[in-house]
Amino acid sequence: MKDKKPIGIVIFSICYFLLAILFFYMVYILFSGKLDWALHSPYTGEYTSFQDKLFSSTIFGIIPGLWYLASAVLLYRLNSWGRWLPLPLVLICGILGMYVLFPLLIAHIIYFNPLRKIPGLRPGGRNLQHTFYFGKEVPGFSATAHPVGTQENFTHTNVKEQRKIGRTMKIDTILKLSLAIAVLIISLSIAYYYAIFLPRAATVRAPMGLKSTTTPARAMVTPPSIPIGLKGTIIQVVDAERFVVINLGEATGLRRGAQMTVLREDKEIGTVTIIETRKEISAADISNVVSGFTLQTGDTVVSK
């Protein structure tokens, strides 16, 4: 089965990167004054208290925020093998998205609505359809069209535009810092995975209630014990099958797997391994033979 861990690494890496980008983009929205339209009171046409702004922002993004919270938990569960983040931290990120991130992003989208620039309109109205504020249309509120012709209105507009220009001078620095921190977050995440998780993954744990699944050490195979000095003779050699028949059997204590040395005129010329035993005779494989020799009928076999 194909290992799915690299897929999990990619998923978490992308999520961390996007989360960091969105978080610091939220900071950019705050610093650049793009929160105006989400926090503009739909009832009075004026900016209200912080509590009203927070309430409006929360209602504005609660549906996508709940989706974000659910997806964060689901993503954690689907990739639980990684344990990159503790569940409480993932939940905190989800709550942050529900109450802060999505409302601000939606407010930013509204601010850049391509239909916002309709000249000759100013704030007005108290229902929830459209509001026009200094030439910018805000979906979700209402408006009453009035010509903006007085010098006071133009002066006030210019002052606000100058303030926005002053704030936007900081945007480049904020975005660069956000990108750098986002890259740092993703780098640390990958480093954390390789440094912490991979060594733990090398240890295989058995399920609860079962014994450890560690592989036992390979047992060393030792030939069965036979009487030392047991001596016999080769009575038949089958070269085609590379085995011999000796005149020793079970009656003498010989067992399968026993190894015996082949002698000729007291010189060691090879070894044989017992593969089958009978009461009076046994068959043995030819294990090895000294170069220049061949086993013959009449050669002596000795156990050592």
C-alpha positions in Angstrom: 0.0 0.0 0.0 1.3 3.4 -1.0 2.5 5.6 1.9 0.2 8.6 2.3 2.3 10.5 4.7 3.8 12.8 2.0 0.3 13.8 1.0 -0.4 14.8 4.6 2.7 16.9 4.7 1.6 18.7 1.6 -1.9 19.3 3.0 -0.7 20.6 6.3 2.0 22.7 4.6 -0.6 24.4 2.3 -3.0 25.0 5.2 -0.3 26.6 7.4 0.9 28.8 4.6 -2.6 30.0 3.7 -3.5 30.5 7.4 -0.5 32.6 7.9 -1.1 34.7 4.7 -4.8 35.2 5.7 -3.9 36.2 9.2 -1.4 38.8 8.3 -3.6 40.0 5.5 -6.2 40.6 8.2 -3.6 42.8 9.9 -3.1 44.6 6.6 -6.9 45.2 6.3 -6.9 46.7 9.8 -4.0 49.0 9.2 -5.2 50.2 5.8 -8.7 51.0 7.0 -10.5 48.4 4.9 -12.8 47.6 7.9 -15.0 50.6 7.4 -17.7 48.9 5.4 -18.2 45.9 7.6 -18.4 48.0 10.8 -20.6 50.7 9.4 -23.9 50.8 11.3 -26.7 49.8 8.9 -29.3 51.5 11.2 -27.9 54.9 11.8 -25.5 55.4 8.9 -22.8 56.4 11.4 -20.0 54.6 13.1 -21.1 53.2 16.5 -19.5 51.7 19.6 -16.9 49.0 19.5 -19.5 46.5 20.8 -21.8 47.2 17.8 -18.9 46.9 15.4 -17.8 43.6 16.9 -21.4 42.3 16.8 -21.8 43.4 13.1 -18.5 41.8 12.2 -19.4 38.5 14.0 -22.8 38.2 12.3 -21.2 39.2 9.0 -18.9 36.1 9.0 -20.4 33.5 11.2 -21.5 31.1 8.4 -18.1 30.9 6.7 -16.5 31.0 10.1 -18.4 27.8 11.2 -17.3 26.2 8.0 -13.7 27.1 8.8 -14.0 25.8 12.3 -15.4 22.4 11.1 -12.8 22.1 8.3 -10.0 22.8 10.7 -11.1 20.0 13.1 -11.8 17.6 10.2 -8.4 18.3 8.7 -6.8 17.5 12.0 -8.7 14.3 12.4 -7.9 13.1 8.8 -4.2 13.7 9.4 -4.1 12.6 13.0 -1.1 10.5 12.3 1.0 13.7 12.0 0.0 15.4 15.3 1.5 18.6 13.9 -0.7 20.7 16.1 -2.5 20.0 19.3 -6.3 20.0 18.9 -6.8 23.1 21.2 -4.6 25.2 19.0 -6.5 24.1 15.9 -9.7 25.0 17.6 -8.3 28.4 18.5 -7.4 29.0 14.9 -11.0 28.0 13.9 -12.5 30.4 16.4 -10.2 33.1 15.2 -11.4 32.5 11.7 -15.0 32.5 12.7 -14.9 35.8 14.7 -12.2 37.8 13.0 -10.7 36.4 9.8 -13.7 35.8 7.6 -15.6 39.0 8.6 -12.6 41.1 7.7 -11.9 39.3 4.4 -15.6 39.7 3.4 -15.4 43.4 4.4 -12.3 43.7 2.2 -14.1 42.1 -0.8 -17.0 44.5 -0.3 -14.6 47.5 -0.2 -13.3 46.5 -3.6 -16.7 46.0 -5.2 -16.3 47.1 -8.8 -19.7 48.8 -8.6 -18.8 51.0 -5.7 -17.8 54.1 -7.7 -21.0 55.9 -8.4 -20.5 59.7 -8.4 -22.9 62.1 -6.9 -23.9 60.0 -4.0 -23.3 60.3 -0.3 -24.4 58.4 2.9 -28.1 58.0 3.6 -30.9 55.6 4.3 -31.6 53.2 7.2 -32.6 49.9 5.6 -30.4 47.0 4.5 -30.0 47.2 0.8 -27.3 49.7 -0.4 -25.3 52.5 1.2 -23.2 54.9 -0.9 -20.4 56.5 1.1 -18.1 59.0 -0.5 -18.6 57.5 -3.9 -18.3 53.9 -2.9 -21.2 51.4 -2.9 -21.6 49.0 -0.1 -23.8 45.9 -0.8 -26.0 45.0 2.2 -27.0 48.5 3.1 -29.4 51.1 1.6 -28.9 54.6 0.3 -30.7 57.8 -0.6 -29.0 59.5 -3.5 -28.0 63.1 -2.8 -25.7 65.3 -4.9 -22.4 66.0 -3.3 -21.8 69.6 -4.4 -20.7 71.6 -1.4 -17.1 72.5 -0.7 -17.5 71.0 2.8 -18.1 67.6 1.3 -15.3 67.8 -1.1 -12.9 69.0 1.6 -13.9 66.2 4.0 -13.5 63.7 1.2 -10.0 64.9 0.4 -9.0 64.7 4.0 -10.1 61.1 4.2 -8.3 60.2 1.0 -5.1 61.8 2.3 -5.4 59.8 5.5 -5.8 56.6 3.4 -2.8 57.5 1.3 -0.8 57.9 4.5 -1.9 54.5 5.8 -1.3 52.7 2.5 2.4 53.8 2.7 2.8 51.1 5.4 1.1 48.4 3.4 4.1 47.2 1.5 6.1 46.7 4.7 3.2 44.9 6.3 2.8 42.5 3.4 6.5 41.8 3.2 6.6 41.0 6.9 3.5 38.9 6.6 5.0 36.8 3.7 8.3 36.4 5.6 6.5 35.2 8.8 4.3 32.9 6.7 7.3 31.3 5.1 8.9 30.9 8.5 5.7 29.2 9.9 5.7 26.7 7.1 9.4 26.0 7.4 9.1 25.4 11.1 6.1 23.1 10.6 8.0 20.9 8.2 11.1 20.9 10.4 8.9 20.0 13.4 7.5 17.0 11.5 10.8 15.7 10.4 12.4 16.3 13.8 9.6 15.0 16.1 7.2 12.8 14.3 9.5 10.7 12.1 11.6 9.3 14.9 8.4 8.3 16.8 7.0 6.7 13.6 10.0 4.3 13.6 8.6 2.7 16.8 5.7 0.4 16.0 3.2 0.2 18.8 0.7 -2.6 19.2 -3.0 -1.9 19.8 -4.1 -1.8 23.4 -4.7 -5.2 24.9 -2.3 -6.9 22.5 1.3 -7.9 23.0 4.1 -6.0 21.4 4.6 -6.7 17.7 8.3 -6.4 17.8 10.1 -8.9 15.6 12.0 -11.4 17.7 15.7 -12.0 17.0 16.4 -14.7 14.5 17.2 -17.9 16.3 20.6 -19.5 15.6 20.3 -22.9 14.0 22.5 -25.5 15.7 22.8 -29.1 14.6 21.4 -31.7 17.0 23.8 -33.2 19.5 25.1 -36.6 18.6 27.7 -38.8 20.3 31.2 -37.4 19.7 33.5 -39.8 17.9 30.7 -41.7 16.2 32.3 -43.4 13.2 30.9 -45.0 10.1 31.5 -45.7 6.4 30.0 -44.4 3.1 28.3 -47.4 1.5 26.9 -45.6 -1.6 27.5 -42.4 -3.5 24.9 -40.8 -5.7 26.7 -38.1 -7.6 23.7 -37.0 -9.7 21.8 -36.1 -6.5 24.8 -35.1 -4.5 24.1 -37.4 -1.5 25.6 -40.4 0.1 24.4 -43.4 2.2 26.3 -44.3 5.3 26.1 -47.3 7.6 25.0 -45.4 10.7 21.4 -45.0 11.8 19.0 -44.1 14.6 20.2 -47.0 16.7 23.6 -45.2 17.1 22.0 -41.9 18.1 22.3 -40.2 14.7 19.6 -37.5 14.0 18.6 -35.4 11.0 20.6 -32.2 10.6 23.7 -33.7 12.2 27.0 -32.8 10.3 29.8 -35.3 9.9 33.3 -35.0 8.6 34.5 -37.3 5.7 38.0 -38.7 6.1 40.3 -40.6 3.7 43.5 -41.9 5.1 43.0 -39.7 8.1 42.8 -36.6 5.9 39.7 -34.4 6.0 38.2 -34.2 2.5 34.7 -32.9 3.0 31.5 -32.7 5.2 28.0 -34.2 4.9 24.7 -33.3 6.5 22.2 -36.0 7.6 18.9 -35.6 5.8 17.1 -38.9 6.5 17.6 -41.7 9.0 16.6 -45.3 9.4 17.4 -47.8 12.1 20.6 -49.0 10.5 21.4 -46.5 7.7 21.2 -42.8 6.9 21.2 -40.5 3.9 23.3 -37.4 3.9 23.7 -34.4 1.6 27.2 -33.6 0.4 27.9 -30.2 1.9 31.3 -29.5 0.6 34.3 -31.3 -0.8 38.0 -30.3 -0.8 39.2 -29.3 -4.2 40.7 -32.2 -6.2 38.8 -34.9 -4.3 35.5 -36.7 -4.8 33.6 -38.8 -2.2 33.8 -42.5 -2.8 32.4 -45.7 -1.3 34.5 -46.7 1.7 35.4 -43.2 2.9 35.1 -42.8 6.6 32.6 -40.4 8.3 33.2 -39.2 11.8 31.1 -37.0 14.2 33.0 -34.3 16.0 
